[in-house]
């Protein structure tokens, strides 16, 4: 009965009784009768929470039961939903849930042309002259309909774009935001150049809404808007052709705002990355590469007093975009600004700045190989300084990683093998295990990639003594795993000169593998 349904729903919404009510509700939802009872609850209940729950449950089950419902209900229920959407007294949460329900039912009815009143009602809602709440609901519904019956709606693309143009210029901010939100699905489904051009003409209006959301600190909507534009950027139909420079400027504006959440700035950096990847020539023509690099470098500049996780995230975001820029863009645009940045910050008091200077060498080595090789002696001084004596372990680790990267990518580093070994060797005694591990990896790379016996022989006795010492009991297993890899690389470099060390190495390795497995 209706009263029993109401009681079960009330219990379901009561946290203390939800667990007991859930199986009862699930069982009741297996029959078509449940749709009738929920529709009655939606129509008659005075409680907002119950009406919203009725919408949610109807959305989940109505498709499966629709064909089994009475004809008179199927004839009147769609009209009831549209009337309810335009009820000014209805709570906004319920209207949102109603929009989702309408979208699900539209997927059932519209392909068979059984809901002809839907699109006119949608147009009426989106263009309602006096009630912004109706216009907001209309665009909310439009966004959901584009997900459920987008192919059908796109047959009226000109009408849709006219709706979007009006919504993006609405006097009410919430309507403009709802319009922008609704456009995302359509941006994914453009299929012709004509459609792309028409949609692209709306992007300047979308950008204005995003800028408004930035000002209002509505970061969720900023991210959604940036995602919509990103879908246009990677569309092969070149949707952003007429506003590409403005797209880059907007992404820069958002990425540069340090008072925004990192997730929001990450969305802007991802948009910049896509602009570089998919529109390389146009990106160069904007003349904004230098500005992009400034923003990237600023991502490194998180205050040392900031939370460690925040620092790590900003650092990784900046690193990712710089690596992409060095890989995608012509090296001449990236190398010189990066070197200026390195020289400016290599001796900064802030360890984050020094780490950024060292890490930049690692990143530009991915794409600026020839220029890095031509300037190797100058650039190599920076990670060597870090490895030899920077007071902060993160900078020493960055120095070791830079040496590893340069050795892998540039055969020219073989000229500096002796210098590299002498710099890395003391780091095997570093008090920070993370630095020891990075130093071992750098040693392995230097020995394995391009070292001849004559390079390693002068330091071989001291190096082997140190490596054998790291295989003693009490050294963390993780470090010893690095040591084994280094021993293989040293053997490759030393050739027959390594043979005399084999008995001691084997003895140490046997002792390691016979020890009980360490926890963690």
C-alpha positions as CSV (number, residue, x, y, z in Angstrom):
1,X,0.0,0.0,0.0
2,X,1.0,3.6,-0.3
3,X,1.4,4.0,3.5
4,X,3.6,0.9,3.6
5,X,5.8,2.3,0.8
6,X,6.1,5.6,2.5
7,X,7.1,3.8,5.8
8,X,9.8,1.8,4.0
9,X,11.2,4.9,2.3
10,X,11.3,6.8,5.6
11,X,13.2,4.0,7.2
12,X,15.6,3.9,4.2
13,X,16.4,7.5,4.7
14,X,17.0,7.0,8.4
15,X,20.6,6.2,8.9
16,X,19.9,3.9,11.9
17,X,17.3,1.8,10.0
18,X,18.7,2.0,6.5
19,X,20.4,-1.4,6.6
20,X,17.2,-3.2,7.6
21,X,15.1,-1.3,5.1
22,X,17.4,-1.8,2.1
23,X,16.6,-5.5,1.4
24,X,12.8,-4.8,1.8
25,X,13.0,-1.9,-0.6
26,X,15.1,-3.9,-3.1
27,X,12.6,-6.7,-3.1
28,X,9.7,-4.4,-3.5
29,X,11.4,-2.7,-6.5
30,X,11.3,-6.0,-8.5
31,X,7.7,-5.5,-9.5
32,X,6.0,-3.0,-11.9
33,X,3.7,-2.0,-9.0
34,X,6.7,-0.3,-7.4
35,X,6.7,2.3,-10.2
36,X,3.1,3.2,-9.5
37,X,3.7,3.5,-5.8
38,X,6.8,5.7,-6.3
39,X,5.0,7.9,-8.8
40,X,2.3,8.4,-6.2
41,X,4.9,9.2,-3.5
42,X,6.5,11.8,-5.9
43,X,3.1,13.4,-6.5
44,X,1.7,13.5,-3.0
45,X,4.5,13.5,-0.4
46,X,5.1,16.8,1.3
47,X,8.7,15.9,2.3
48,X,11.4,17.0,-0.1
49,X,13.6,14.0,0.9
50,X,10.9,11.5,0.0
51,X,10.1,13.1,-3.3
52,X,13.8,13.2,-4.2
53,X,14.2,9.5,-3.2
54,X,11.2,8.6,-5.3
55,X,12.9,10.3,-8.3
56,X,16.1,8.4,-7.7
57,X,14.4,5.0,-7.4
58,X,12.3,5.7,-10.4
59,X,15.3,6.6,-12.5
60,X,16.9,3.3,-11.6
61,X,14.0,1.0,-12.3
62,X,11.5,2.7,-14.7
63,X,13.2,1.5,-17.9
64,X,12.9,-2.2,-16.9
65,X,9.3,-2.0,-15.9
66,X,8.0,0.5,-18.4
67,X,6.5,-1.9,-20.9
68,X,4.5,-3.7,-18.2
69,X,2.9,-0.6,-16.8
70,X,-0.8,0.3,-17.5
71,X,-1.5,2.2,-20.7
72,X,-3.1,5.1,-18.9
73,X,-0.1,5.6,-16.6
74,X,2.3,5.5,-19.6
75,X,0.2,8.1,-21.3
76,X,0.0,10.5,-18.4
77,X,3.3,10.1,-16.5
78,X,5.6,11.8,-19.0
79,X,3.3,14.9,-19.0
80,X,3.3,14.9,-15.2
81,X,7.1,14.9,-15.1
82,X,7.2,18.0,-17.4
83,X,4.6,19.8,-15.4
84,X,6.5,19.0,-12.2
85,X,9.7,20.4,-13.7
86,X,7.9,23.7,-14.2
87,X,6.4,23.9,-10.7
88,X,8.0,26.9,-9.1
89,X,7.2,25.5,-5.7
90,X,9.2,22.4,-6.2
91,X,12.5,22.2,-4.4
92,X,15.7,22.6,-6.5
93,X,17.1,19.3,-5.4
94,X,13.9,17.5,-6.6
95,X,14.0,19.4,-9.9
96,X,17.5,18.1,-10.4
97,X,16.5,14.6,-9.7
98,X,13.4,15.0,-12.0
99,X,15.7,16.1,-14.8
100,X,17.7,12.9,-14.4
101,X,14.5,10.9,-14.4
102,X,13.2,12.6,-17.6
103,X,16.5,11.9,-19.3
104,X,16.2,8.2,-18.5
105,X,12.6,8.0,-19.7
106,X,13.5,10.0,-22.8
107,X,16.0,7.2,-23.8
108,X,13.0,4.8,-23.6
109,X,10.5,6.9,-25.5
110,X,12.1,9.3,-27.9
111,X,13.8,6.8,-30.2
112,X,10.2,5.6,-30.9
113,X,8.9,9.2,-31.2
114,X,6.6,8.6,-28.3
115,X,7.3,11.9,-26.4
116,X,6.8,14.7,-29.0
117,X,6.1,17.3,-26.2
118,X,9.6,16.9,-24.7
119,X,11.7,19.1,-27.0
120,X,9.2,22.0,-27.1
121,X,9.0,21.9,-23.3
122,X,12.8,21.9,-23.1
123,X,13.0,25.0,-25.3
124,X,10.3,26.7,-23.2
125,X,12.2,25.9,-20.0
126,X,15.5,27.2,-21.3
127,X,14.0,30.4,-22.6
128,X,11.6,31.1,-19.8
129,X,11.3,34.9,-19.6
130,X,10.6,35.5,-15.9
131,X,12.1,32.6,-13.9
132,X,15.8,32.0,-13.9
133,X,15.2,28.8,-11.9
134,X,13.3,27.4,-14.8
135,X,16.0,28.3,-17.3
136,X,18.6,26.7,-15.0
137,X,16.6,23.5,-14.8
138,X,16.1,23.6,-18.6
139,X,19.9,23.6,-19.2
140,X,20.4,21.0,-16.5
141,X,17.9,18.8,-18.3
142,X,19.4,19.5,-21.7
143,X,22.8,18.4,-20.5
144,X,21.4,15.1,-19.3
145,X,19.3,14.6,-22.5
146,X,22.5,15.1,-24.6
147,X,23.9,12.1,-22.7
148,X,20.9,9.9,-23.1
149,X,19.5,10.9,-26.6
150,X,22.3,13.1,-27.9
151,X,22.1,11.7,-31.4
152,X,18.4,12.6,-31.7
153,X,18.9,16.1,-30.3
154,X,21.8,16.8,-32.7
155,X,19.4,16.7,-35.6
156,X,18.2,20.0,-34.2
157,X,21.8,21.3,-33.8
158,X,21.1,24.9,-34.9
159,X,18.2,25.1,-32.4
160,X,20.5,23.7,-29.7
161,X,23.3,26.1,-30.4
162,X,20.9,29.0,-30.3
163,X,19.7,27.9,-26.9
164,X,23.3,27.6,-25.7
165,X,24.1,31.1,-27.1
166,X,21.2,32.6,-25.2
167,X,22.1,30.7,-22.0
168,X,25.7,31.7,-22.0
169,X,24.6,35.4,-22.2
170,X,21.9,35.1,-19.6
171,X,21.6,37.8,-17.0
172,X,21.7,35.2,-14.2
173,X,25.1,33.6,-13.4
174,X,23.6,30.3,-12.4
175,X,22.0,30.0,-15.8
176,X,25.2,30.8,-17.6
177,X,27.0,28.1,-15.5
178,X,24.3,25.5,-16.1
179,X,24.5,26.2,-19.9
180,X,28.3,25.8,-19.9
181,X,27.9,22.5,-18.0
182,X,25.4,21.2,-20.5
183,X,27.7,21.8,-23.5
184,X,30.3,19.3,-22.5
185,X,28.6,16.2,-23.9
186,X,27.8,17.9,-27.2
187,X,31.5,19.0,-27.6
188,X,32.4,15.3,-27.6
189,X,29.9,14.4,-30.4
190,X,30.6,16.9,-33.2
191,X,31.0,15.1,-36.4
192,X,31.3,17.6,-39.3
193,X,33.4,20.7,-39.9
194,X,30.2,22.8,-40.2
195,X,29.1,21.6,-36.7
196,X,32.6,22.2,-35.3
197,X,32.7,25.8,-36.7
198,X,29.2,26.6,-35.3
199,X,30.1,25.2,-31.9
200,X,33.5,26.9,-31.9
201,X,31.8,30.3,-32.2
202,X,30.3,29.8,-28.7
203,X,33.7,29.1,-27.1
204,X,34.5,32.8,-26.4
205,X,31.2,33.0,-24.4
206,X,32.2,29.8,-22.5
207,X,35.5,31.4,-21.6
208,X,33.8,34.4,-20.2
209,X,31.7,32.1,-17.9
210,X,34.9,30.3,-16.8
211,X,36.5,33.6,-16.0
212,X,33.4,34.5,-14.0
213,X,33.7,31.2,-12.1
214,X,37.4,31.8,-11.4
215,X,36.4,35.2,-9.9
216,X,33.7,33.6,-7.8
217,X,36.0,30.7,-6.8
218,X,33.6,28.2,-8.2
219,X,36.4,25.8,-9.0
220,X,34.2,22.8,-9.7
221,X,32.7,24.7,-12.6
222,X,36.0,26.1,-13.7
223,X,37.3,22.5,-14.1
224,X,34.2,21.5,-16.0
225,X,34.5,24.4,-18.4
226,X,38.2,23.7,-19.0
227,X,37.3,20.1,-19.7
228,X,34.7,21.2,-22.3
229,X,37.3,23.3,-24.1
230,X,39.8,20.5,-23.8
231,X,37.4,18.2,-25.7
232,X,37.3,20.9,-28.4
233,X,41.1,21.1,-28.5
234,X,41.6,17.4,-29.1
235,X,38.8,17.2,-31.6
236,X,40.3,16.6,-35.1
237,X,37.8,19.0,-36.6
238,X,39.7,21.9,-35.0
239,X,36.8,23.4,-33.1
240,X,39.1,26.0,-31.5
241,X,40.5,27.3,-34.8
242,X,39.1,30.8,-34.3
243,X,39.9,31.3,-30.7
244,X,43.1,29.2,-30.1
245,X,45.2,32.0,-28.7
246,X,42.5,33.0,-26.3
247,X,42.3,29.3,-25.2
248,X,45.9,29.3,-24.4
249,X,45.7,32.6,-22.5
250,X,42.7,31.3,-20.4
251,X,44.6,28.2,-19.5
252,X,47.6,30.3,-18.5
253,X,45.4,32.6,-16.4
254,X,44.0,29.7,-14.4
255,X,47.3,27.8,-14.1
256,X,49.1,30.9,-12.8
257,X,46.6,31.5,-10.0
258,X,48.3,30.2,-6.9
259,X,45.2,30.7,-4.8
260,X,43.3,28.1,-6.7
261,X,43.3,24.4,-5.8
262,X,45.9,22.3,-7.4
263,X,43.2,20.2,-9.1
264,X,41.9,23.2,-10.9
265,X,45.4,24.3,-11.9
266,X,46.1,20.8,-13.1
267,X,43.0,21.0,-15.4
268,X,44.5,24.2,-16.9
269,X,47.9,22.6,-17.3
270,X,46.3,19.6,-19.0
271,X,44.6,22.0,-21.4
272,X,47.9,23.6,-22.2
273,X,49.4,20.2,-22.8
274,X,46.7,19.3,-25.2
275,X,47.1,22.7,-27.0
276,X,50.8,21.8,-27.5
277,X,50.2,18.3,-28.6
278,X,47.3,18.8,-31.0
279,X,48.1,22.3,-32.3
280,X,51.9,22.6,-32.2
281,X,52.2,25.1,-35.0
282,X,49.4,27.3,-33.8
283,X,50.8,27.1,-30.2
284,X,54.2,28.5,-31.5
285,X,52.4,31.3,-33.4
286,X,50.8,32.5,-30.2
287,X,54.2,33.8,-29.0
288,X,53.2,32.6,-25.5
289,X,55.8,29.8,-25.0
290,X,57.9,31.9,-22.7
291,X,54.9,32.8,-20.6
292,X,54.0,29.1,-20.4
293,X,57.5,28.3,-19.1
294,X,57.2,31.0,-16.5
295,X,54.0,29.4,-15.2
296,X,55.7,26.0,-15.2
297,X,58.7,27.3,-13.2
298,X,56.3,29.0,-10.7
299,X,54.7,25.6,-10.0
300,X,58.1,24.7,-8.6
301,X,58.1,27.7,-6.3
302,X,56.0,26.3,-3.5
303,X,57.1,27.8,-0.2
304,X,59.3,25.5,1.8
305,X,56.9,26.0,4.7
306,X,53.9,24.6,2.7
307,X,52.6,21.1,3.3
308,X,54.8,18.4,1.9
309,X,52.0,16.9,-0.2
310,X,51.1,20.2,-1.7
311,X,54.8,20.8,-2.6
312,X,55.0,17.4,-4.2
313,X,51.8,17.9,-6.3
314,X,52.8,21.3,-7.6
315,X,56.3,20.0,-8.4
316,X,55.0,17.1,-10.3
317,X,52.5,19.2,-12.2
318,X,55.2,21.7,-13.3
319,X,57.6,18.9,-14.1
320,X,55.0,17.1,-16.3
321,X,54.3,20.2,-18.5
322,X,57.9,21.1,-18.9
323,X,58.7,17.6,-20.0
324,X,55.9,17.8,-22.5
325,X,57.0,21.2,-23.8
326,X,60.6,20.0,-24.2
327,X,59.4,16.9,-26.1
328,X,56.7,18.5,-28.3
329,X,57.9,22.0,-29.0
330,X,61.1,22.9,-31.0
331,X,64.1,22.8,-28.6
332,X,65.1,26.4,-29.4
333,X,62.0,27.7,-27.7
334,X,62.4,25.7,-24.5
335,X,66.1,25.4,-24.0
336,X,67.2,29.1,-23.5
337,X,64.5,30.1,-21.0
338,X,65.1,26.9,-19.1
339,X,68.9,27.5,-18.8
340,X,68.2,31.1,-17.6
341,X,65.9,29.6,-15.0
342,X,68.5,27.1,-14.0
343,X,71.3,29.7,-13.6
344,X,69.0,32.0,-11.6
345,X,67.9,29.4,-9.0
346,X,70.8,27.0,-8.7
347,X,72.2,28.8,-5.6
348,X,68.9,30.0,-4.2
349,X,68.5,29.8,-0.4
350,X,65.2,27.9,-0.9
351,X,65.9,24.2,-1.4
352,X,62.8,23.9,-3.6
353,X,64.3,26.4,-6.0
354,X,67.6,24.6,-6.1
355,X,65.8,21.3,-6.6
356,X,63.8,22.9,-9.5
357,X,67.0,24.1,-11.1
358,X,68.5,20.6,-11.1
359,X,65.3,18.9,-12.1
360,X,64.9,21.2,-15.1
361,X,68.1,19.7,-16.6
362,X,66.5,16.2,-16.3
363,X,63.3,17.4,-18.0
364,X,64.7,19.3,-20.9
365,X,67.1,16.4,-21.7
366,X,64.0,14.5,-22.9
367,X,63.5,16.8,-25.9
368,X,66.4,19.2,-26.2
369,X,69.1,16.5,-26.6
370,X,71.3,18.2,-29.1
371,X,71.3,21.6,-27.3
372,X,71.9,19.9,-24.0
373,X,74.8,17.9,-25.5
374,X,76.3,21.2,-26.9
375,X,76.2,22.8,-23.5
376,X,76.9,19.6,-21.4
377,X,79.9,20.9,-19.5
378,X,78.1,24.0,-18.3
379,X,74.9,22.1,-17.4
380,X,76.6,19.2,-15.7
381,X,78.1,21.5,-13.1
382,X,74.6,22.0,-11.6
383,X,73.8,18.4,-10.7
384,X,77.4,17.8,-9.7
385,X,77.2,20.8,-7.2
386,X,73.9,19.3,-5.8
387,X,75.4,15.8,-5.4
388,X,78.7,17.0,-3.9
389,X,77.3,19.0,-1.1
390,X,73.8,20.4,-1.1
391,X,72.5,20.5,2.5
392,X,69.0,19.2,1.5
393,X,68.5,15.5,0.7
394,X,65.9,16.2,-2.0
395,X,68.3,18.4,-3.9
396,X,71.0,15.7,-3.7
397,X,68.5,13.1,-4.9
398,X,67.6,15.4,-7.8
399,X,71.2,15.7,-8.7
400,X,71.7,12.0,-8.8
401,X,68.6,11.6,-11.0
402,X,69.9,14.3,-13.4
403,X,73.2,12.4,-13.8
404,X,71.3,9.2,-14.5
405,X,69.1,10.9,-17.1
406,X,72.0,12.6,-18.8
407,X,74.0,9.4,-18.9
408,X,71.2,7.5,-20.5
409,X,70.4,10.1,-23.2
410,X,73.8,11.5,-24.0
411,X,76.9,9.4,-25.0
412,X,78.9,12.6,-24.5
413,X,78.8,12.1,-20.7
414,X,81.4,9.4,-21.1
415,X,84.0,12.3,-21.2
416,X,83.1,13.0,-17.6
417,X,83.0,9.4,-16.2
418,X,85.8,10.0,-13.7
419,X,84.3,13.2,-12.4
420,X,80.9,11.6,-12.1
421,X,82.3,8.6,-10.2
422,X,84.2,10.8,-7.8
423,X,81.0,12.9,-7.1
424,X,78.7,9.9,-6.6
425,X,81.0,7.8,-4.5
426,X,80.7,9.8,-1.3
427,X,76.9,9.7,-1.5
428,X,77.0,6.0,-0.7
429,X,77.7,7.2,2.9
430,X,74.8,9.7,2.8
431,X,72.7,9.7,6.0
432,X,69.5,9.6,3.9
433,X,68.7,6.2,2.4
434,X,66.8,7.8,-0.5
435,X,70.0,9.6,-1.5
436,X,72.0,6.4,-1.3
437,X,69.5,4.6,-3.5
438,X,69.5,7.4,-6.1
439,X,73.3,7.5,-6.0
440,X,73.5,3.7,-6.6
441,X,71.2,4.0,-9.5
442,X,73.3,6.8,-11.0
443,X,76.5,4.7,-10.5
444,X,74.8,1.7,-12.2
445,X,73.9,3.8,-15.2
446,X,77.3,5.5,-15.5
447,X,79.1,2.1,-15.3
448,X,76.7,0.3,-17.6
449,X,76.1,2.8,-20.3
450,X,79.5,4.0,-21.5
451,X,82.3,3.2,-19.2
452,X,85.5,1.5,-20.2
453,X,87.9,-0.5,-17.9
454,X,90.4,2.4,-17.9
455,X,87.8,4.7,-16.4
456,X,86.7,2.4,-13.6
457,X,90.0,0.8,-12.6
458,X,91.5,3.7,-10.6
459,X,88.4,3.7,-8.3
460,X,87.6,0.0,-8.5
461,X,89.2,-1.2,-5.2
462,X,87.5,1.6,-3.1
463,X,84.2,1.2,-5.0
464,X,84.1,-2.6,-4.4
465,X,85.0,-2.2,-0.8
466,X,82.0,0.2,-0.4
467,X,79.6,-2.0,-2.3
468,X,80.6,-5.1,-0.4
469,X,80.1,-3.2,2.8
470,X,76.5,-2.3,1.8
471,X,75.8,-6.1,1.5
472,X,76.5,-6.5,5.2
473,X,73.8,-7.4,7.7
474,X,71.7,-4.5,8.9
475,X,71.6,-2.6,5.6
476,X,68.0,-2.4,4.4
477,X,67.2,-5.0,1.8
478,X,65.9,-2.3,-0.6
479,X,69.4,-0.7,-0.7
480,X,71.0,-4.1,-1.2
481,X,68.8,-4.7,-4.2
482,X,70.3,-1.5,-5.7
483,X,73.8,-2.7,-4.8
484,X,73.3,-5.9,-6.7
485,X,72.4,-4.0,-9.8
486,X,75.4,-1.8,-9.5
487,X,77.7,-4.8,-9.1
488,X,76.4,-6.1,-12.4
489,X,77.1,-2.8,-14.1
490,X,80.6,-2.6,-12.5
491,X,81.4,-6.1,-13.7
492,X,80.4,-5.0,-17.2
493,X,82.7,-2.0,-17.1
494,X,85.6,-3.7,-15.4
495,X,85.5,-6.8,-17.6
496,X,88.2,-9.3,-16.5
497,X,89.4,-7.1,-13.8
498,X,86.3,-7.9,-11.8
499,X,87.1,-11.6,-11.5
500,X,89.3,-11.2,-8.5
501,X,86.4,-9.7,-6.6
502,X,84.0,-12.5,-7.3
503,X,84.7,-14.7,-4.3
504,X,84.0,-11.9,-1.8
505,X,80.9,-10.8,-3.7
506,X,79.5,-14.3,-3.8
507,X,80.2,-14.7,-0.1
508,X,78.3,-11.5,0.7
509,X,75.4,-12.4,-1.6
510,X,75.0,-15.9,0.0
511,X,74.9,-14.2,3.4
512,X,72.2,-11.8,2.2
513,X,70.0,-14.5,0.7
514,X,70.3,-16.7,3.8
515,X,69.1,-14.0,6.2
516,X,65.4,-14.1,7.3
517,X,63.2,-11.9,5.1
518,X,62.9,-8.4,6.5
519,X,59.5,-7.0,7.2
520,X,58.2,-4.5,4.7
